[in-house]
Amino acid sequence: MTTTVETVRFKLTPGFDAAAFAELDRSVENDYMAKQPGFVSREVTRNDDGEYLVIVHWATVQDADATMQGFFGASQTRDFLAAIDKTTVVSGRYAQLSSSN
């Protein structure tokens, strides 16, 4: 089965606390993302420069599209989005070709 993989890179709004963001991130995953149809998995990483990389796997591209259409207006994502410096956001979408699992 080919899954859809979305990536998003970003930095936090200057001065926003990384520990506070970690709580917001957990909330977004548990209260929004994981409850969406077709959600497979999500991982969040951060480099030494404070840039985050979020990788989300979806069962289908339609599942990814449907979730992203509602993401920016959902009450569960509001605080999470407020913490992100929108000028640093870079996103991508890929079809998974293979997996080591």
Protein Blocks (a to p, Z undefined) as FASTA:
>chain_A
ZZddddddddddehiafklmmmmmmmmmmmmmmmpghiabdcddddfkopacdddddfbf
klmmmmmmmmmmpfklmmmmmmpcfklgccdddddfbdfZZ
